[in-house]
């Protein structure tokens, strides 16, 4: 009799554990989420050169991908590689479906004769804040860095502080600072200014 009771209790515990795991799985799942590798959703490419668009995703296990141009399917993978042989603006739609729903994005591709660098940098919507005496590394995504003559300069207060693709910011004095990125190749130069506020401590935000 005791063995029978132990078997029932063990079975109930196992069943409860399985249910718990199922609940956890449902909580972390959901509709697909698309995060583009261009902050503007606009991509530029030189005519007759291949363009790769490679977003990052969440909740895409067993998902279906569809890239279309003018209603025609051009790719069914998570990334798109394509070459245009004429200049102009083209619109690409990306749709990702899973069992929970779908997500969509429309991208613009500008095919040009000249392709100077395009700088994309993911920053907080409320501005970039860095605690003083703390390292913060800028890692921009730069389109057309593979074009001949590419170089990059990071400038602060009129002085070049780095010529690498990344730059580590660290400042001990409180205040607002400007970091300028100059990226160039044989097709032209692009400049982007980034404002950085150095603070004593990070703001505490409560989310419900």
Backbone bond lengths (Angstrom), bond angles and torsions (degrees), N, CA, C in turn:
res aa  C-N    CA-C-N  psi(-1)  N-CA   C-N-CA  omega(-1)  CA-C   N-CA-C  phi
1 X - - - 1.466 - - 1.531 110.38 -
2 X 1.346 116.16 -42.85 1.461 119.06 179.43 1.516 111.04 -63.62
3 X 1.351 115.42 -37.84 1.464 118.21 178.82 1.525 110.55 -64.50
4 X 1.337 116.96 -38.82 1.462 120.69 -179.70 1.524 110.57 -63.93
5 X 1.345 116.48 -44.29 1.463 120.51 177.55 1.521 110.69 -61.06
6 X 1.330 117.03 -41.77 1.468 120.58 -179.87 1.524 110.58 -62.86
7 X 1.343 116.24 -38.38 1.464 120.25 179.25 1.526 111.09 -64.46
8 X 1.363 116.35 -43.03 1.464 120.53 179.96 1.525 110.51 -63.76
9 X 1.337 116.25 -45.25 1.466 120.19 -179.50 1.522 110.47 -62.73
10 X 1.336 116.95 -43.02 1.464 120.49 -179.85 1.509 110.92 -63.42
11 X 1.339 116.50 -40.90 1.462 120.09 179.81 1.517 110.93 -64.23
12 X 1.334 116.57 -40.83 1.467 120.22 178.85 1.525 111.02 -64.17
13 X 1.342 115.34 -41.40 1.457 118.57 178.98 1.513 111.02 -63.65
14 X 1.345 116.76 -41.10 1.453 120.65 178.75 1.514 110.77 -63.89
15 X 1.339 116.89 -43.00 1.465 121.02 179.59 1.524 111.00 -62.58
16 X 1.347 116.07 -42.13 1.461 120.41 178.94 1.516 110.96 -63.37
17 X 1.353 115.66 -41.08 1.454 119.46 179.56 1.513 111.20 -62.72
18 X 1.349 116.23 -41.99 1.460 119.65 178.85 1.524 110.87 -62.30
19 X 1.343 115.67 -43.41 1.460 119.01 178.98 1.518 110.68 -61.82
20 X 1.326 115.96 -39.90 1.460 119.49 -179.70 1.518 110.30 -61.52
21 X 1.338 115.83 -43.40 1.461 119.22 179.19 1.513 111.01 -62.52
22 X 1.333 117.33 -38.66 1.457 120.53 179.70 1.527 110.72 -63.69
23 X 1.335 116.93 -40.59 1.462 120.56 179.71 1.516 110.16 -62.61
24 X 1.331 116.74 -43.94 1.461 120.90 179.50 1.520 110.35 -60.74
25 X 1.324 116.09 -42.26 1.465 119.82 179.50 1.515 110.82 -61.12
26 X 1.328 116.97 -41.06 1.459 120.38 -179.49 1.525 111.29 -67.14
27 X 1.347 116.58 -34.52 1.461 119.50 -177.41 1.528 111.81 -69.45
28 X 1.347 116.88 -36.27 1.458 118.57 -177.09 1.516 111.69 -85.86
29 X 1.345 118.74 -10.20 1.450 121.80 178.41 1.514 111.12 -83.78
30 X 1.313 114.96 -169.60 1.455 120.12 178.48 1.503 111.18 145.02
31 X 1.317 115.63 -174.65 1.450 120.89 178.65 1.526 110.57 -64.79
32 X 1.325 117.00 154.75 1.467 119.63 178.15 1.529 111.48 -61.88
33 X 1.312 116.11 150.41 1.463 123.29 174.41 1.523 107.83 -125.00
34 X 1.335 116.51 128.92 1.463 122.53 -179.50 1.525 109.18 -109.05
35 X 1.320 116.46 129.10 1.461 121.61 174.51 1.525 107.57 -121.86
36 X 1.333 116.23 109.03 1.459 120.81 -176.47 1.525 111.48 -70.03
37 X 1.329 115.86 153.83 1.460 120.50 176.51 1.523 111.75 -91.20
38 X 1.331 117.17 17.01 1.465 123.64 170.89 1.515 107.18 -132.15
39 X 1.329 118.08 125.58 1.464 120.36 -175.39 1.522 112.36 -66.85
40 X 1.342 117.85 -21.66 1.466 121.65 -179.20 1.520 113.01 -99.40
41 X 1.334 117.28 -13.84 1.458 119.66 -174.11 1.518 112.64 77.09
42 X 1.343 116.73 9.91 1.462 122.07 178.97 1.527 108.63 -113.13
43 X 1.327 115.74 130.31 1.457 122.09 179.50 1.523 108.88 -119.84
44 X 1.319 116.75 139.89 1.460 120.19 176.02 1.521 109.13 -118.70
45 X 1.321 115.64 145.39 1.458 120.78 -179.40 1.518 108.44 -148.97
46 X 1.309 115.92 147.63 1.460 120.37 176.95 1.526 108.96 -78.64
47 X 1.317 116.01 142.80 1.455 121.32 -179.45 1.532 109.67 -56.17
48 X 1.340 115.70 138.49 1.468 124.50 -179.03 1.525 113.48 69.00
49 X 1.332 117.62 14.97 1.461 122.00 173.87 1.530 108.87 -114.02
50 X 1.330 115.91 143.98 1.469 119.85 -177.93 1.527 111.05 -76.68
51 X 1.317 115.06 137.34 1.464 122.65 175.17 1.522 108.88 -110.72
52 X 1.320 116.45 133.96 1.463 121.51 174.51 1.521 109.07 -114.47
53 X 1.322 116.34 125.96 1.465 122.56 174.96 1.521 106.80 -112.88
54 X 1.325 116.81 119.06 1.462 120.73 -173.30 1.525 110.40 -132.57
55 X 1.328 118.43 81.55 1.466 120.97 177.00 1.528 111.20 -66.31
56 X 1.325 115.46 166.24 1.457 120.69 167.94 1.528 107.89 -105.87
57 X 1.321 115.62 154.79 1.463 120.02 -171.98 1.522 111.07 -134.02
58 X 1.336 113.87 158.82 1.457 122.03 167.48 1.527 108.20 -129.29
59 X 1.317 116.04 148.94 1.471 122.95 176.89 1.531 111.91 59.55
60 X 1.329 116.95 49.34 1.468 119.49 -177.52 1.528 112.78 -120.15
61 X 1.322 117.40 19.21 1.461 119.01 174.53 1.535 109.09 -65.76
62 X 1.335 116.02 128.03 1.475 122.90 -177.28 1.530 112.24 63.06
63 X 1.323 117.55 23.62 1.470 120.67 -179.29 1.524 110.90 -84.36
64 X 1.333 115.39 159.51 1.461 123.00 175.71 1.524 108.64 -108.79
65 X 1.329 116.33 133.70 1.461 122.48 -178.76 1.523 109.54 -111.54
66 X 1.329 116.47 139.52 1.464 120.69 178.12 1.523 109.42 -141.50
67 X 1.339 116.08 117.01 1.463 123.07 173.57 1.524 107.27 -105.69
68 X 1.327 117.21 124.95 1.461 120.05 -178.31 1.526 110.76 -129.81
69 X 1.331 114.92 147.39 1.463 122.91 173.14 1.521 107.08 -128.02
70 X 1.323 116.90 120.35 1.470 122.02 -177.08 1.528 111.55 53.46
71 X 1.346 115.54 39.28 1.451 120.54 177.22 1.514 115.26 80.75
72 X 1.332 118.31 -1.03 1.462 122.00 -179.40 1.523 110.21 -101.76
73 X 1.328 116.84 129.20 1.458 121.55 179.06 1.531 109.61 -69.49
74 X 1.341 116.13 124.93 1.465 120.18 -179.45 1.528 112.31 -115.19
75 X 1.331 117.83 -14.25 1.459 120.88 176.73 1.520 109.45 -162.97
76 X 1.337 115.88 148.25 1.469 120.76 176.64 1.526 110.75 -124.58
77 X 1.323 116.46 24.12 1.459 121.24 178.03 1.514 111.40 -107.66
78 X 1.328 118.04 174.96 1.470 120.88 -179.16 1.526 113.71 -71.07
79 X 1.338 117.82 -18.90 1.464 120.84 177.34 1.525 109.38 -126.11
80 X 1.336 114.76 164.00 1.467 120.72 -179.25 1.523 109.35 -123.33
81 X 1.329 116.20 128.32 1.457 122.57 171.46 1.528 107.24 -119.91
82 X 1.336 115.91 124.38 1.465 118.75 -176.27 1.525 110.17 -154.01
83 X 1.337 114.89 147.89 1.461 122.42 177.25 1.521 109.17 -119.79
84 X 1.326 116.52 129.86 1.470 121.80 175.75 1.527 108.70 -104.10
85 X 1.337 116.39 138.06 1.466 119.96 -178.48 1.521 112.84 -105.17
86 X 1.329 116.62 12.74 1.461 120.52 175.18 1.518 109.66 -145.26
87 X 1.328 115.50 151.24 1.463 120.30 179.69 1.527 110.55 -76.50
88 X 1.318 115.57 154.84 1.459 120.42 178.57 1.507 111.36 146.55
89 X 1.331 115.65 179.94 1.459 122.46 177.34 1.522 109.29 -105.07
90 X 1.317 116.23 132.14 1.459 121.86 -178.43 1.527 108.57 -129.34
91 X 1.329 115.67 144.30 1.464 121.19 -178.44 1.525 109.62 -113.14
92 X 1.322 114.28 129.09 1.458 121.78 -176.93 1.522 108.25 -117.83
93 X 1.322 116.55 131.59 1.464 121.04 176.44 1.527 109.59 -106.48
94 X 1.316 114.75 133.75 1.461 122.11 176.83 1.520 108.94 -116.96
95 X 1.324 115.92 126.77 1.468 120.52 176.53 1.525 108.42 -128.62
96 X 1.340 114.78 135.67 1.460 121.87 178.18 1.521 108.43 -124.57
97 X 1.326 116.56 124.74 1.472 122.26 -178.92 1.520 110.34 -116.25
98 X 1.331 115.97 138.59 1.460 120.74 166.24 1.527 108.74 -136.79
99 X 1.315 117.35 -172.37 1.463 120.81 -175.54 1.525 112.65 -66.47
100 X 1.340 117.80 -19.97 1.462 121.74 -177.03 1.524 113.23 -92.81
101 X 1.333 117.77 -15.36 1.460 120.20 -177.48 1.515 110.98 152.40
102 X 1.329 116.75 -150.51 1.462 119.96 -177.84 1.529 110.70 -149.82
103 X 1.326 115.03 165.34 1.466 122.79 173.88 1.518 107.94 -135.50
104 X 1.338 116.30 148.28 1.458 121.15 -178.66 1.529 110.38 -134.43
105 X 1.318 115.64 148.21 1.462 122.33 172.31 1.522 107.95 -141.84
106 X 1.338 116.13 143.43 1.462 120.60 172.26 1.523 108.33 -112.93
107 X 1.317 116.38 127.93 1.449 122.72 -176.77 1.522 109.79 -113.74
108 X 1.309 115.39 153.23 1.462 120.76 175.93 1.523 109.03 -114.13
109 X 1.325 115.75 130.04 1.462 121.62 176.96 1.522 108.32 -113.08
110 X 1.321 116.01 121.68 1.459 121.71 177.51 1.528 108.42 -103.97
111 X 1.327 115.82 112.50 1.465 121.55 -179.78 1.526 107.76 -95.95
112 X 1.334 116.28 120.53 1.462 120.52 -171.10 1.528 111.14 -129.64
113 X 1.340 113.94 161.83 1.462 119.69 172.99 1.526 110.28 -72.20
114 X 1.345 116.41 -37.27 1.456 121.92 179.36 1.522 109.41 -117.55
115 X 1.326 116.29 141.33 1.466 120.08 -177.72 1.528 110.36 -133.16
116 X 1.332 117.50 82.86 1.468 119.50 172.12 1.524 109.55 -66.92
117 X 1.324 118.42 163.83 1.463 120.66 -178.37 1.532 112.48 -58.83
118 X 1.324 115.31 147.76 1.464 122.95 173.20 1.526 106.76 -120.64
119 X 1.328 116.37 121.45 1.465 121.72 -174.64 1.521 109.94 -100.58
120 X 1.327 116.45 123.29 1.471 121.89 174.54 1.523 108.27 -119.64
121 X 1.327 115.64 131.78 1.459 120.58 -177.39 1.519 108.68 -140.94
122 X 1.321 116.70 117.35 1.464 121.25 -179.88 1.527 109.43 -76.49
123 X 1.328 115.59 119.61 1.465 121.34 -178.64 1.524 110.07 -131.24
124 X 1.334 118.66 153.28 1.470 120.94 177.37 1.524 110.95 -59.10
125 X 1.323 116.60 143.40 1.463 121.00 -177.64 1.528 112.28 -64.20
126 X 1.330 117.56 -27.12 1.464 121.61 -179.14 1.529 112.52 -95.52
127 X 1.328 116.60 14.37 1.455 120.29 178.72 1.518 112.35 98.39
128 X 1.317 115.19 153.70 1.461 120.75 -177.65 1.523 110.68 -87.49
129 X 1.326 115.51 124.14 1.465 122.15 176.82 1.524 108.38 -120.30
130 X 1.329 116.01 135.99 1.461 122.00 -179.73 1.525 108.32 -131.04
131 X 1.324 116.86 132.09 1.468 120.90 177.37 1.528 108.88 -69.85
132 X 1.326 116.60 136.13 1.462 120.20 -176.90 1.531 111.05 -59.44
133 X 1.335 115.30 149.65 1.470 123.61 -177.16 1.526 112.40 61.74
134 X 1.328 116.28 25.02 1.464 121.30 179.20 1.526 109.39 -122.55
135 X 1.328 116.06 137.61 1.463 120.54 178.27 1.523 111.18 -75.11
136 X 1.315 116.00 136.30 1.468 122.27 170.51 1.530 106.72 -132.91
137 X 1.325 116.69 120.75 1.460 120.88 -176.23 1.521 110.92 -100.74
138 X 1.319 115.94 121.53 1.464 122.11 174.08 1.533 108.57 -81.72
139 X 1.329 115.81 128.76 1.466 120.75 178.27 1.527 108.63 -131.52
140 X 1.318 117.99 77.00 1.467 120.14 -177.72 1.521 112.25 -70.94
141 X 1.322 114.79 154.76 1.460 121.13 169.23 1.527 106.16 -96.70
142 X 1.315 116.77 121.28 1.464 120.80 -175.61 1.521 109.51 -119.27
143 X 1.324 115.27 112.46 1.451 119.45 175.36 1.524 109.94 -74.05
144 X 1.332 115.61 145.95 1.469 124.36 176.78 1.521 112.80 70.32
145 X 1.327 116.43 25.28 1.463 119.16 172.88 1.527 111.02 -72.67
146 X 1.346 116.42 -10.90 1.462 120.71 178.55 1.530 112.49 -89.28
147 X 1.329 117.47 -3.16 1.464 121.25 178.70 1.531 109.22 -76.42
148 X 1.310 115.66 145.74 1.465 122.17 -176.52 1.534 112.06 -51.95
149 X 1.329 114.77 139.68 1.459 120.87 175.58 1.511 115.00 80.73
150 X 1.336 117.72 15.05 1.467 119.15 -177.09 1.525 111.31 -67.48
151 X 1.331 114.88 137.04 1.457 120.98 170.94 1.521 108.68 -152.69
152 X 1.319 115.32 158.86 1.457 120.75 -178.00 1.522 109.47 -136.02
153 X 1.326 115.28 143.53 1.461 121.73 177.09 1.525 109.13 -132.59
154 X 1.329 115.77 136.17 1.458 122.45 172.76 1.530 106.96 -107.18
155 X 1.329 116.19 125.31 1.460 121.04 -172.40 1.526 110.36 -122.30
156 X 1.347 115.55 133.91 1.462 121.82 172.78 1.516 108.78 -133.38
157 X 1.335 115.32 126.94 1.464 121.96 179.16 1.527 111.36 52.74
158 X 1.328 115.56 41.29 1.456 120.90 176.63 1.512 115.63 80.06
159 X 1.324 117.75 0.55 1.465 121.14 -178.37 1.528 110.57 -114.57
160 X 1.331 116.07 138.52 1.464 121.21 175.99 1.525 108.17 -75.12
161 X 1.334 116.22 121.95 1.465 120.58 -177.67 1.524 112.18 -107.20
162 X 1.339 117.34 -12.43 1.461 120.17 177.62 1.522 109.70 -164.33
163 X 1.328 115.69 150.37 1.468 121.51 172.55 1.524 110.24 -124.24
164 X 1.326 116.48 20.41 1.465 122.04 177.18 1.528 109.85 -92.50
165 X 1.327 116.25 166.84 1.470 120.32 179.97 1.523 112.51 -70.72
166 X 1.336 117.37 -19.50 1.462 121.63 175.74 1.527 108.70 -121.90
167 X 1.338 115.11 159.99 1.465 119.94 178.92 1.520 108.95 -142.67
168 X 1.338 115.85 131.78 1.462 121.23 178.98 1.525 109.60 -100.35
169 X 1.324 115.09 117.62 1.470 123.23 -179.43 1.522 109.18 -92.95
170 X 1.329 116.24 135.89 1.465 121.61 175.10 1.529 107.57 -152.99
171 X 1.314 116.23 125.54 1.469 120.59 -177.07 1.528 109.17 -141.70
172 X 1.333 116.29 135.73 1.469 119.71 -178.29 1.523 113.27 -92.42
173 X 1.343 117.55 -21.93 1.456 121.12 -177.88 1.527 111.00 -92.19
174 X 1.334 116.04 136.47 1.461 120.28 177.27 1.522 109.93 -68.04
175 X 1.333 115.66 150.43 1.459 119.60 178.78 1.516 111.40 144.64
176 X 1.331 115.09 -174.56 1.463 121.72 -179.74 1.527 108.52 -111.02
177 X 1.322 115.85 129.87 1.462 121.94 -176.73 1.529 109.49 -123.99
178 X 1.325 115.52 152.06 1.461 121.32 177.44 1.524 109.70 -113.16
179 X 1.318 114.67 127.96 1.465 121.56 174.50 1.523 107.17 -111.03
180 X 1.322 117.18 125.53 1.463 122.06 -178.68 1.523 109.94 -108.38
181 X 1.339 115.10 131.19 1.465 121.18 176.71 1.525 108.00 -107.55
182 X 1.322 116.88 121.74 1.460 122.35 173.46 1.528 108.25 -111.86
183 X 1.319 116.70 117.34 1.464 121.29 178.43 1.521 108.57 -122.14
184 X 1.326 116.96 134.66 1.459 119.82 -176.38 1.525 111.12 -143.89
185 X 1.325 115.50 156.16 1.460 123.34 169.37 1.529 107.16 -146.67
186 X 1.329 118.54 -169.26 1.463 119.68 -175.74 1.522 112.29 -66.83
187 X 1.340 117.21 -15.06 1.465 120.31 -178.20 1.523 113.51 -92.57
188 X 1.335 118.05 -10.51 1.459 118.49 179.51 1.518 112.87 150.75
189 X 1.335 114.81 -175.12 1.463 122.36 -176.61 1.524 110.17 -127.58
190 X 1.330 115.85 141.83 1.462 122.16 176.58 1.526 108.78 -125.90
191 X 1.327 116.28 138.55 1.463 121.54 -179.99 1.526 110.00 -124.03
192 X 1.332 115.78 138.05 1.469 121.02 177.56 1.520 108.71 -136.05
193 X 1.331 116.75 127.69 1.465 122.62 176.60 1.526 109.87 -99.70
194 X 1.327 115.75 134.96 1.461 121.77 179.12 1.522 108.61 -123.27
195 X 1.328 116.81 127.49 1.459 122.21 178.33 1.530 109.53 -93.14
196 X 1.326 116.08 131.12 1.467 121.85 -179.58 1.526 108.72 -124.18
197 X 1.320 116.45 124.98 1.466 120.81 175.96 1.524 109.13 -100.64
198 X 1.311 116.43 120.55 1.460 121.67 177.91 1.527 108.35 -90.80
199 X 1.333 116.23 124.50 1.466 121.69 -173.80 1.526 110.24 -123.63
200 X 1.345 114.35 163.72 1.464 120.07 178.02 1.524 110.40 -72.26
201 X 1.334 115.85 -47.34 1.467 121.94 176.99 1.521 108.15 -140.83
202 X 1.314 115.87 158.01 1.455 119.89 178.68 1.523 110.02 -75.07
203 X 1.343 117.96 142.27 1.471 120.44 176.84 1.522 110.49 -59.47
204 X 1.329 115.00 142.79 1.465 120.33 178.61 1.517 108.67 -96.79
205 X 1.324 115.68 121.49 1.464 120.80 -177.05 1.519 108.96 -117.74
206 X 1.324 115.97 129.04 1.460 121.51 176.84 1.515 108.71 -101.14
207 X 1.335 116.64 125.06 1.466 121.23 179.07 1.518 109.89 -113.25
208 X 1.324 115.80 138.18 1.459 120.88 178.40 1.522 109.25 -112.98
